[in-house]
């Protein structure tokens, strides 16, 4: 007979008192992480020390040659610069935009519930649908944007939004920001709804302006959530591949070739898998360093506020 459970004993207490059961429950997740993250990561590290051109051809060990090549490759350095620009602008626009949208949706106005339900739509749409839709909207011949701008007298001729070196990066950044801002705005809206209305009422009685209420009440309360949103926006923006690839394929003339696009081209267009693996590891180490520094700063600020 097994051990009888107390009537008041819940599932958490059972797992806590039986570590073997806890380990068994976590094992499926551990196997999943091992198969999808740990193994591919170590496999990529292993490949980065070999000259791999085609699948099935024997590997040639080259030591750190791939890393040396990547760090001296002008295309890689340009891709790093474009990734930095892409990420910085995307994160800034997404944080500001999502905060503004969340503040608007937190107000009382007619149709608010309808907008709250549907504001998430751009994020829910599959990436391929987003890319096709915006290609049609921005098409220089049949697109509605060029049609309106020309008929309003703002343009003399159509703009090649996704083919012009001058416009392609701002346009791609706008589309990516348009897609991700609703997702972050819903998270910030949830944080805003945790603020007690009495705080604003007391501040208003004391004569605090709207700006001071936002500065001294809203921002401090949602600051932890805003920090998490900024970190997620950074990680997702720097790793974006599908949106850029479907819109521009890294062009024109590599103007939108960020690090993920560079790595993909090295691996699956030039068939230089060793160099692509080395570039992946360099990118991974750079992101890891930035995240560690950012998290240490957040933890330090949290400890200081706790004191």
Kinemage of the C-alpha trace (Angstrom):
@kinemage 1
@onewidth
@group {chain A} dominant
@subgroup {mainchain}
@vectorlist {calphas} color= white
{ca unk a 1} P 0.000 0.000 0.000
{ca unk a 2} L 1.271 3.485 -0.822
{ca unk a 3} L 1.597 6.235 1.697
{ca unk a 4} L -1.767 7.805 2.486
{ca unk a 5} L -2.078 11.503 1.796
{ca unk a 6} L -3.407 13.976 4.264
{ca unk a 7} L -6.726 15.555 3.227
{ca unk a 8} L -5.158 19.043 3.272
{ca unk a 9} L -2.025 18.072 1.336
{ca unk a 10} L -1.901 19.752 -2.061
{ca unk a 11} L 0.050 18.820 -5.184
{ca unk a 12} L 2.902 21.270 -4.477
{ca unk a 13} L 3.460 19.730 -1.045
{ca unk a 14} L 3.501 16.243 -2.558
{ca unk a 15} L 6.191 17.238 -5.086
{ca unk a 16} L 8.204 19.101 -2.448
{ca unk a 17} L 8.178 16.079 -0.125
{ca unk a 18} L 8.926 13.646 -2.944
{ca unk a 19} L 11.934 14.936 -4.947
{ca unk a 20} L 11.938 11.851 -7.185
{ca unk a 21} L 8.452 12.717 -8.417
{ca unk a 22} L 9.559 16.306 -9.006
{ca unk a 23} L 12.516 15.154 -11.116
{ca unk a 24} L 10.288 12.821 -13.150
{ca unk a 25} L 7.897 15.673 -13.886
{ca unk a 26} L 10.732 17.941 -15.043
{ca unk a 27} L 12.508 15.309 -17.166
{ca unk a 28} L 10.393 15.838 -20.343
{ca unk a 29} L 11.262 19.544 -20.303
{ca unk a 30} L 14.948 18.762 -19.693
{ca unk a 31} L 15.007 16.380 -22.654
{ca unk a 32} L 13.312 19.000 -24.813
{ca unk a 33} L 15.841 21.680 -23.839
{ca unk a 34} L 18.691 19.221 -24.420
{ca unk a 35} L 17.425 18.288 -27.882
{ca unk a 36} L 16.526 21.780 -29.102
{ca unk a 37} L 19.063 24.064 -27.384
{ca unk a 38} L 21.993 22.342 -25.684
{ca unk a 39} L 22.811 19.805 -28.416
{ca unk a 40} L 22.543 22.279 -31.329
{ca unk a 41} L 24.668 24.789 -29.410
{ca unk a 42} L 27.512 22.351 -28.746
{ca unk a 43} L 27.196 20.996 -32.282
{ca unk a 44} L 27.616 24.515 -33.644
{ca unk a 45} L 30.669 25.061 -31.437
{ca unk a 46} L 32.115 21.791 -32.771
{ca unk a 47} L 31.442 22.741 -36.418
{ca unk a 48} L 33.105 26.136 -35.951
{ca unk a 49} L 36.525 24.456 -35.688
{ca unk a 50} L 36.215 22.655 -39.024
{ca unk a 51} L 36.162 23.528 -42.694
{ca unk a 52} L 32.739 22.268 -43.764
{ca unk a 53} L 31.659 23.057 -47.310
{ca unk a 54} L 29.177 20.298 -48.214
{ca unk a 55} L 27.195 17.742 -46.269
{ca unk a 56} L 28.773 14.302 -46.584
{ca unk a 57} L 32.304 15.601 -47.292
{ca unk a 58} L 34.871 14.783 -44.571
{ca unk a 59} L 35.504 17.631 -42.142
{ca unk a 60} L 38.881 19.341 -42.199
{ca unk a 61} L 40.018 20.670 -38.782
{ca unk a 62} L 41.158 24.291 -39.042
{ca unk a 63} L 41.349 25.387 -35.395
{ca unk a 64} L 40.486 29.062 -34.933
{ca unk a 65} L 40.781 29.903 -38.641
{ca unk a 66} L 37.020 30.301 -39.060
{ca unk a 67} L 36.868 32.769 -36.166
{ca unk a 68} L 39.814 34.695 -37.575
{ca unk a 69} L 38.166 34.847 -40.999
{ca unk a 70} L 34.802 35.979 -39.618
{ca unk a 71} L 36.268 38.705 -37.384
{ca unk a 72} L 38.272 40.064 -40.334
{ca unk a 73} L 35.460 39.760 -42.881
{ca unk a 74} L 34.214 43.255 -43.864
{ca unk a 75} L 30.754 41.805 -44.589
{ca unk a 76} L 30.528 40.441 -41.039
{ca unk a 77} L 31.573 43.769 -39.529
{ca unk a 78} L 29.019 45.618 -41.671
{ca unk a 79} L 26.360 43.088 -40.623
{ca unk a 80} L 27.250 43.793 -36.972
{ca unk a 81} L 26.787 47.517 -37.557
{ca unk a 82} L 23.451 47.003 -39.312
{ca unk a 83} L 22.295 44.671 -36.531
{ca unk a 84} L 23.205 47.293 -33.926
{ca unk a 85} L 21.316 50.010 -35.832
{ca unk a 86} L 18.349 47.704 -36.495
{ca unk a 87} L 18.128 46.621 -32.847
{ca unk a 88} L 18.606 50.079 -31.315
{ca unk a 89} L 15.894 51.734 -33.417
{ca unk a 90} L 13.487 48.799 -33.111
{ca unk a 91} L 13.819 48.596 -29.328
{ca unk a 92} L 13.399 52.360 -28.926
{ca unk a 93} L 10.338 52.546 -31.162
{ca unk a 94} L 8.750 49.433 -29.682
{ca unk a 95} L 9.161 50.593 -26.079
{ca unk a 96} L 7.912 54.126 -26.754
{ca unk a 97} L 5.130 52.958 -29.051
{ca unk a 98} L 3.902 50.180 -26.768
{ca unk a 99} L 3.924 52.520 -23.763
{ca unk a 100} L 1.884 55.130 -25.632
{ca unk a 101} L -0.613 52.518 -26.848
{ca unk a 102} L -0.895 51.017 -23.357
{ca unk a 103} L -1.536 54.446 -21.812
{ca unk a 104} L -4.255 55.137 -24.384
{ca unk a 105} L -5.905 51.743 -23.872
{ca unk a 106} L -5.840 52.320 -20.111
{ca unk a 107} L -8.178 55.306 -20.492
{ca unk a 108} L -11.957 55.204 -20.559
{ca unk a 109} L -13.367 55.868 -24.026
{ca unk a 110} L -16.009 54.434 -26.312
{ca unk a 111} L -14.913 51.307 -28.165
{ca unk a 112} L -12.021 50.632 -25.792
{ca unk a 113} L -12.898 46.964 -25.256
{ca unk a 114} L -13.147 46.361 -29.005
{ca unk a 115} L -9.719 47.922 -29.622
{ca unk a 116} L -8.187 45.981 -26.730
{ca unk a 117} L -9.415 42.739 -28.271
{ca unk a 118} L -8.108 43.460 -31.760
{ca unk a 119} L -4.943 45.474 -31.142
{ca unk a 120} L -2.960 42.234 -30.902
{ca unk a 121} L -3.867 41.261 -34.501
{ca unk a 122} L -0.593 42.412 -36.168
{ca unk a 123} L 1.402 40.195 -33.814
{ca unk a 124} L -0.902 37.194 -34.324
{ca unk a 125} L -0.620 37.291 -38.117
{ca unk a 126} L 1.913 34.800 -39.579
{ca unk a 127} L 5.112 36.452 -40.744
{ca unk a 128} L 4.602 35.375 -44.342
{ca unk a 129} L 1.165 37.044 -44.353
{ca unk a 130} L 2.666 40.240 -42.922
{ca unk a 131} L 5.388 40.255 -45.584
{ca unk a 132} L 2.993 39.675 -48.499
{ca unk a 133} L 0.538 42.269 -47.186
{ca unk a 134} L 3.153 44.995 -46.812
{ca unk a 135} L 4.721 44.188 -50.181
{ca unk a 136} L 1.350 44.852 -51.777
{ca unk a 137} L 0.753 48.001 -49.721
{ca unk a 138} L 4.177 49.441 -50.616
{ca unk a 139} L 4.287 48.232 -54.215
{ca unk a 140} L 5.485 51.116 -56.423
{ca unk a 141} L 2.966 50.320 -59.193
{ca unk a 142} L -0.175 49.090 -57.452
{ca unk a 143} L 0.474 49.900 -53.780
{ca unk a 144} L -1.959 52.078 -51.871
{ca unk a 145} L 0.779 54.097 -50.124
{ca unk a 146} L 2.379 55.376 -53.334
{ca unk a 147} L -1.078 55.936 -54.869
{ca unk a 148} L -2.184 58.144 -51.981
{ca unk a 149} L 1.089 60.081 -51.764
{ca unk a 150} L 1.097 60.820 -55.494
{ca unk a 151} L -2.580 61.824 -55.577
{ca unk a 152} L -2.091 64.097 -52.578
{ca unk a 153} L 0.734 65.829 -54.414
{ca unk a 154} L 3.378 64.747 -51.914
{ca unk a 155} L 5.312 62.676 -54.471
{ca unk a 156} L 6.100 63.160 -58.129
{ca unk a 157} L 6.992 59.509 -58.714
{ca unk a 158} L 6.612 56.252 -56.755
{ca unk a 159} L 9.099 55.308 -54.049
{ca unk a 160} L 10.748 51.894 -54.087
{ca unk a 161} L 10.300 51.358 -50.357
{ca unk a 162} L 11.763 47.833 -50.323
{ca unk a 163} L 14.271 48.244 -53.159
{ca unk a 164} L 15.824 51.641 -52.508
{ca unk a 165} L 18.984 51.774 -50.338
{ca unk a 166} L 17.669 55.010 -48.841
{ca unk a 167} L 14.278 53.617 -47.802
{ca unk a 168} L 14.682 49.900 -47.278
{ca unk a 169} L 16.051 49.914 -43.709
{ca unk a 170} L 13.571 52.500 -42.310
{ca unk a 171} L 10.710 50.673 -44.031
{ca unk a 172} L 11.705 47.265 -42.689
{ca unk a 173} L 12.167 48.704 -39.197
{ca unk a 174} L 8.711 50.295 -39.387
{ca unk a 175} L 7.072 47.006 -40.415
{ca unk a 176} L 8.819 45.064 -37.660
{ca unk a 177} L 7.888 47.711 -35.072
{ca unk a 178} L 4.288 47.735 -36.318
{ca unk a 179} L 4.127 44.000 -35.760
{ca unk a 180} L 5.681 43.772 -32.285
{ca unk a 181} L 4.378 46.947 -30.616
{ca unk a 182} L 0.859 45.540 -29.947
{ca unk a 183} L 2.288 42.527 -28.114
{ca unk a 184} L 4.365 44.664 -25.751
{ca unk a 185} L 1.527 47.167 -25.308
{ca unk a 186} L -0.728 44.405 -23.928
{ca unk a 187} L 1.963 43.483 -21.382
{ca unk a 188} L 2.368 47.111 -20.313
{ca unk a 189} L -1.407 47.560 -20.180
{ca unk a 190} L -1.609 44.693 -17.694
{ca unk a 191} L 1.069 46.428 -15.590
{ca unk a 192} L -0.791 49.754 -15.734
{ca unk a 193} L -3.979 48.140 -14.471
{ca unk a 194} L -2.211 47.083 -11.264
{ca unk a 195} L -1.790 50.749 -10.240
{ca unk a 196} L -4.399 51.856 -7.730
{ca unk a 197} L -6.545 54.784 -8.887
{ca unk a 198} L -6.375 56.254 -5.387
{ca unk a 199} L -2.722 57.155 -6.006
{ca unk a 200} L -3.647 59.367 -8.965
{ca unk a 201} L -6.574 60.897 -7.103
{ca unk a 202} L -4.364 61.788 -4.129
{ca unk a 203} L -1.706 63.227 -6.445
{ca unk a 204} L -4.311 65.309 -8.283
{ca unk a 205} L -5.609 66.679 -4.966
{ca unk a 206} L -2.040 67.669 -4.061
{ca unk a 207} L -1.798 69.579 -7.345
{ca unk a 208} L 0.430 67.167 -9.295
{ca unk a 209} L 0.298 67.671 -13.058
{ca unk a 210} L -0.378 64.823 -15.499
{ca unk a 211} L 3.317 64.646 -16.325
{ca unk a 212} L 4.321 64.436 -12.657
{ca unk a 213} L 1.736 61.728 -12.063
{ca unk a 214} L 3.221 59.761 -14.945
{ca unk a 215} L 6.792 60.404 -13.784
{ca unk a 216} L 6.405 59.694 -10.077
{ca unk a 217} L 3.583 57.126 -10.042
{ca unk a 218} L 3.245 55.340 -13.372
{ca unk a 219} L 6.886 54.910 -14.336
{ca unk a 220} L 8.176 53.638 -10.958
{ca unk a 221} L 5.378 51.060 -10.722
{ca unk a 222} L 5.765 49.661 -14.247
{ca unk a 223} L 9.583 50.014 -14.324
{ca unk a 224} L 10.242 46.284 -13.622
{ca unk a 225} L 7.837 45.239 -16.392
{ca unk a 226} L 9.296 47.871 -18.706
{ca unk a 227} L 12.776 46.431 -18.091
{ca unk a 228} L 11.597 42.943 -19.039
{ca unk a 229} L 9.873 44.318 -22.136
{ca unk a 230} L 13.092 46.101 -23.145
{ca unk a 231} L 15.122 42.901 -22.717
{ca unk a 232} L 12.637 40.821 -24.728
{ca unk a 233} L 12.445 43.477 -27.426
{ca unk a 234} L 16.239 43.532 -27.658
{ca unk a 235} L 16.625 39.745 -27.893
{ca unk a 236} L 13.825 39.282 -30.411
{ca unk a 237} L 14.859 42.243 -32.555
{ca unk a 238} L 18.493 41.217 -32.861
{ca unk a 239} L 17.458 37.652 -33.780
{ca unk a 240} L 14.819 38.615 -36.359
{ca unk a 241} L 15.364 36.660 -39.563
{ca unk a 242} L 12.028 35.801 -41.143
{ca unk a 243} L 10.643 39.329 -41.489
{ca unk a 244} L 13.782 40.713 -43.146
{ca unk a 245} L 14.286 37.685 -45.365
{ca unk a 246} L 10.706 37.620 -46.637
{ca unk a 247} L 10.686 41.369 -47.309
{ca unk a 248} L 14.137 42.018 -48.790
{ca unk a 249} L 16.304 38.850 -48.582
{ca unk a 250} L 18.978 41.087 -47.099
{ca unk a 251} L 19.046 43.473 -50.032
{ca unk a 252} L 19.301 45.675 -51.858
{ca unk a 253} L 23.088 45.388 -51.989
{ca unk a 254} L 23.141 43.909 -48.457
{ca unk a 255} L 21.580 47.058 -46.958
{ca unk a 256} L 19.391 44.895 -44.692
{ca unk a 257} L 21.867 42.054 -44.160
{ca unk a 258} L 21.911 41.796 -40.381
{ca unk a 259} L 23.793 39.065 -38.514
{ca unk a 260} L 21.083 36.365 -38.857
{ca unk a 261} L 20.881 37.061 -42.607
{ca unk a 262} L 24.683 36.998 -42.901
{ca unk a 263} L 24.870 33.641 -41.107
{ca unk a 264} L 22.112 32.164 -43.258
{ca unk a 265} L 23.801 33.294 -46.478
{ca unk a 266} L 27.147 31.881 -45.366
{ca unk a 267} L 25.614 28.522 -44.517
{ca unk a 268} L 22.968 27.927 -47.174
{ca unk a 269} L 24.041 30.062 -50.120
{ca unk a 270} L 27.841 29.919 -49.937
{ca unk a 271} L 27.893 26.509 -48.162
{ca unk a 272} L 30.564 27.654 -45.716
{ca unk a 273} L 29.092 25.958 -42.660
{ca unk a 274} L 32.215 26.240 -40.530
{ca unk a 275} L 32.393 30.005 -40.947
{ca unk a 276} L 28.638 30.326 -40.419
{ca unk a 277} L 28.992 28.354 -37.179
{ca unk a 278} L 31.826 30.598 -36.030
{ca unk a 279} L 29.759 33.707 -36.777
{ca unk a 280} L 26.867 32.182 -34.813
{ca unk a 281} L 29.071 31.581 -31.775
{ca unk a 282} L 30.508 35.116 -31.922
{ca unk a 283} L 26.969 36.496 -32.077
{ca unk a 284} L 25.886 34.240 -29.206
{ca unk a 285} L 28.786 35.336 -26.982
{ca unk a 286} L 28.138 38.999 -27.733
{ca unk a 287} L 24.449 38.696 -26.841
{ca unk a 288} L 25.268 36.675 -23.726
{ca unk a 289} L 27.659 39.382 -22.527
{ca unk a 290} L 25.095 42.149 -23.103
{ca unk a 291} L 22.322 40.218 -21.332
{ca unk a 292} L 24.531 39.375 -18.339
{ca unk a 293} L 25.580 43.016 -17.921
{ca unk a 294} L 21.960 44.174 -18.283
{ca unk a 295} L 20.633 41.649 -15.755
{ca unk a 296} L 23.385 42.456 -13.244
{ca unk a 297} L 22.434 46.121 -13.494
{ca unk a 298} L 18.760 45.297 -12.938
{ca unk a 299} L 19.538 43.125 -9.923
{ca unk a 300} L 21.798 45.828 -8.462
{ca unk a 301} L 19.061 48.452 -8.870
{ca unk a 302} L 16.517 46.097 -7.280
{ca unk a 303} L 18.781 45.530 -4.281
{ca unk a 304} L 19.366 49.272 -3.854
{ca unk a 305} L 15.616 49.948 -3.973
{ca unk a 306} L 15.063 47.163 -1.447
{ca unk a 307} L 17.498 48.822 0.938
